[in-house]
Amino acid sequence: MRIIFCGTPEYAVPSLRRLNELAPEHSLVGVVSQPDKPKGRSGVPTPPPVAAAARELGIAAENILQPLSINTPEVLERLRALQPDVLCVIAYGGLLRKRALELARLYPLNAHASLLPKYRGAAPIQAALLAGDAETGVCIMKMERGLDTGPLQLCRKIPIAPTDDAGTLHDKLAALSGECFVEALKALAAGPVTFTPQDEASASYAAKLEKDTGRIDWSKDAAFLERFVRAMNPWPGAWTSVSLPDGTQKQRIRVAQARLSASAPLTAPGEGQVLGSGEQSAFAITTGSGVLEVLQLQPEGKKPMSVGEYIRGAGRKFTARTLWQ
């Protein structure tokens, strides 16, 4: 079976590598990824992870395409010449229009990091964490013109651990996606497969994250905010502004690690208030309901540090009687 792979970020690399291991039964004849982008202060154009990995795997340079759009006649003609049986698409970052979806002799398949129809869209991993779901997974669907609306070939589940954040869950689901593609291709090779339509009544959407998505709203309850910190890690990061009561100083801080507090104040002093002061391993912060303990933080322009390190350094003034907002 001849495969064209479409993907761009690090998340898609395990799937690329796993499909490449299926040769000679299944042949990876082409790779499509996004164009190189400037990186770092030097602005040197750098290939995306999938394009770089494809070169490392020895895929012919002429069969690694990085067009601005996959939908142009020139690109489609080059891909059609590769005579693909299947398209395997994961986190490509570009829209495949009707003619692109029709390139495959059999099916265009997409791996999506949720248990569809739950969490269609760009941020399914974060959505599952925010909701406090006990499990998530990967679904392989036949692509159609709608956003993550295609019928499902298979879905595989994994549990969400209490310590999982978006980074750890990203890695687990990236590996699972590769295994799901392998399972899907084996089923296709064995004979006709059944695709199950999604239940539109159960569908939900996970919008793309922006930098400001990570701002902490201390009026939310502590249980939600603990999940929020994990969902925003590593990007865009959960952050807050800390200010002295008189407003003379203000500092932006990223909350890198937090936990629910087992205790609660007898009288609530208001949202975003620090409880206690002095040498301590955590900042206990009041929320709309309950207390969140901040264990690790990162002042703007500095590296992540423990609360103890922060107190001993520039954060001494912000240990008590401050407002986190």
Residue pairs with C-beta under 8 A, 6 or more apart in sequence:
1 25
1 26
1 27
1 85
1 86
1 106
1 185
1 188
1 189
2 26
2 27
2 29
2 82
2 83
2 84
2 85
2 86
3 19
3 26
3 27
3 28
3 29
3 30
3 84
3 85
3 86
3 87
3 88
3 185
4 29
4 30
4 31
4 32
4 79
4 82
4 84
4 86
4 87
4 88
4 103
4 104
5 15
5 16
5 19
5 28
5 30
5 31
5 32
5 50
5 54
5 87
5 88
5 89
6 31
6 32
6 33
6 70
6 87
6 88
6 89
6 90
6 92
6 96
7 13
7 15
7 16
7 31
7 33
7 50
7 89
7 90
7 91
7 92
8 33
8 34
8 48
8 49
8 50
8 51
8 91
8 92
8 93
9 48
9 49
9 50
9 91
9 93
10 49
10 174
11 90
11 91
11 113
11 170
11 173
11 174
11 177
12 49
12 50
12 90
12 91
12 92
12 174
12 177
13 49
13 50
13 53
13 174
14 174
14 175
14 177
14 178
15 88
15 90
15 111
15 174
15 177
15 178
15 181
16 28
16 31
16 50
16 53
16 54
16 57
17 53
17 57
17 178
18 178
18 179
18 181
18 182
19 26
19 28
19 88
19 178
19 181
19 182
19 185
20 28
20 57
20 59
22 28
22 182
22 185
25 189
26 185
26 189
28 57
28 59
29 63
29 82
29 83
29 84
30 59
30 63
30 64
30 65
30 79
30 82
30 84
31 50
31 51
31 54
31 59
31 63
31 64
31 65
32 65
32 66
32 67
32 70
32 75
32 79
32 92
33 47
33 48
33 50
33 51
33 54
33 64
33 65
33 66
33 92
34 48
34 51
34 66
34 92
34 93
34 94
35 66
35 67
35 68
36 45
36 46
36 47
36 48
36 51
36 66
37 45
37 46
37 48
38 44
38 45
38 46
39 45
39 46
47 55
47 66
48 66
51 64
51 66
54 64
55 61
55 64
63 82
65 75
65 78
65 79
67 75
69 75
69 94
70 76
70 79
70 92
70 94
70 96
70 100
71 95
71 96
71 97
71 99
71 100
76 99
76 100
76 103
79 100
79 103
80 103
83 105
84 103
84 104
84 105
85 104
85 105
85 106
86 104
86 105
86 106
86 107
86 108
86 109
86 185
86 188
87 96
87 100
87 101
87 103
87 104
87 107
87 108
87 109
87 143
88 109
88 111
88 181
88 185
89 96
89 108
89 109
89 110
89 111
89 143
90 110
90 111
90 177
90 181
96 108
96 143
97 145
98 145
100 108
101 108
101 143
101 144
101 145
106 188
107 142
107 143
107 188
108 142
108 143
109 140
109 141
109 142
109 143
109 153
109 181
109 184
110 140
110 141
110 142
110 143
110 148
110 150
111 138
111 139
111 140
111 177
111 180
111 181
112 120
112 124
112 138
112 139
112 141
112 148
113 124
113 125
113 136
113 138
113 173
113 177
114 120
114 124
114 125
114 127
114 128
114 136
114 137
114 138
114 139
114 206
115 135
115 136
115 137
115 139
115 155
115 157
116 139
116 141
116 148
116 152
116 155
116 198
117 148
117 149
117 198
117 199
117 200
117 202
117 203
117 204
118 124
118 128
118 202
118 203
118 204
119 127
119 128
119 204
119 205
119 206
120 147
120 148
120 149
120 203
120 204
120 205
120 206
121 127
121 147
121 148
121 205
121 206
121 207
121 208
122 206
122 207
122 208
122 209
123 206
123 207
123 208
123 209
124 136
124 206
125 136
125 166
125 169
125 170
125 173
125 231
126 166
126 206
126 209
126 231
126 232
127 204
127 206
127 231
128 136
128 160
128 169
129 160
129 164
129 165
129 166
129 169
129 227
129 230
129 231
130 224
130 227
130 228
130 231
131 227
132 223
132 227
133 160
134 159
134 160
135 157
135 158
135 159
135 160
136 157
136 158
136 160
136 169
136 173
137 155
137 156
137 157
137 158
137 173
137 176
138 155
138 156
138 173
138 176
138 177
138 180
139 152
139 154
139 155
139 180
140 152
140 153
140 154
140 155
140 180
140 181
140 183
140 184
141 148
141 150
141 151
141 152
141 153
141 195
141 198
142 150
142 151
142 153
142 195
143 150
144 150
144 151
149 198
149 200
149 203
150 195
150 198
151 195
151 196
151 197
151 198
152 195
152 196
152 197
152 198
153 184
153 187
153 193
153 194
153 195
153 196
154 180
154 183
154 184
154 187
156 176
156 179
156 180
156 183
158 172
158 173
158 176
160 169
161 168
164 172
164 230
165 229
165 230
165 231
165 233
165 234
166 230
166 231
166 232
166 233
166 234
166 235
167 233
167 234
184 193
187 193
209 232
209 235
209 236
210 236
211 236
212 236
213 232
213 236
214 232
214 236
214 237
214 238
214 239
214 254
215 239
215 240
216 225
216 228
216 229
216 238
216 239
216 240
216 255
216 324
218 225
218 240
218 271
218 272
218 285
218 286
218 287
218 288
218 324
218 325
219 271
219 287
219 288
220 228
220 287
220 288
221 287
221 288
221 289
221 290
222 260
222 261
222 287
222 289
222 290
222 291
222 292
223 260
223 290
225 238
225 258
225 287
225 292
226 258
226 259
226 260
226 292
228 238
229 238
229 255
229 256
229 257
229 258
232 238
233 256
233 257
237 254
237 255
237 256
237 298
238 254
238 255
238 258
239 252
239 253
239 254
239 255
240 252
240 253
240 255
240 272
240 324
240 325
241 250
241 251
241 252
241 253
241 324
241 325
242 250
242 251
242 252
242 253
242 318
242 322
242 323
242 324
242 325
243 249
243 250
243 251
243 322
243 323
243 325
244 250
244 317
244 318
244 321
244 322
245 321
245 322
245 323
249 317
249 318
251 299
251 300
251 315
251 318
252 299
252 300
253 297
253 298
253 299
253 300
253 324
254 297
254 298
254 299
254 300
254 304
255 294
255 296
255 297
256 296
256 297
256 298
256 304
257 294
257 295
257 296
258 292
258 293
258 294
258 295
259 282
259 292
259 293
259 295
260 290
260 291
260 292
260 293
261 284
261 290
261 291
261 292
261 293
263 284
263 291
264 290
264 291
265 275
265 286
265 291
268 286
269 275
269 286
270 286
271 286
271 287
271 288
272 285
272 286
272 287
272 323
272 324
272 325
273 285
273 286
273 322
273 323
273 324
274 283
274 284
274 285
274 319
274 320
274 321
274 322
274 324
275 284
275 285
275 286
275 291
276 284
276 320
277 319
277 320
277 321
278 319
278 320
279 308
279 311
280 307
280 308
280 311
281 295
281 306
281 307
281 308
282 293
282 294
282 295
282 307
283 293
283 294
283 297
283 307
283 319
284 291
284 292
284 293
285 291
285 292
285 293
285 294
285 324
294 307
295 306
295 307
296 304
296 305
296 306
296 307
297 304
297 305
297 307
297 310
298 304
298 305
299 305
299 310
299 314
299 315
305 313
311 319
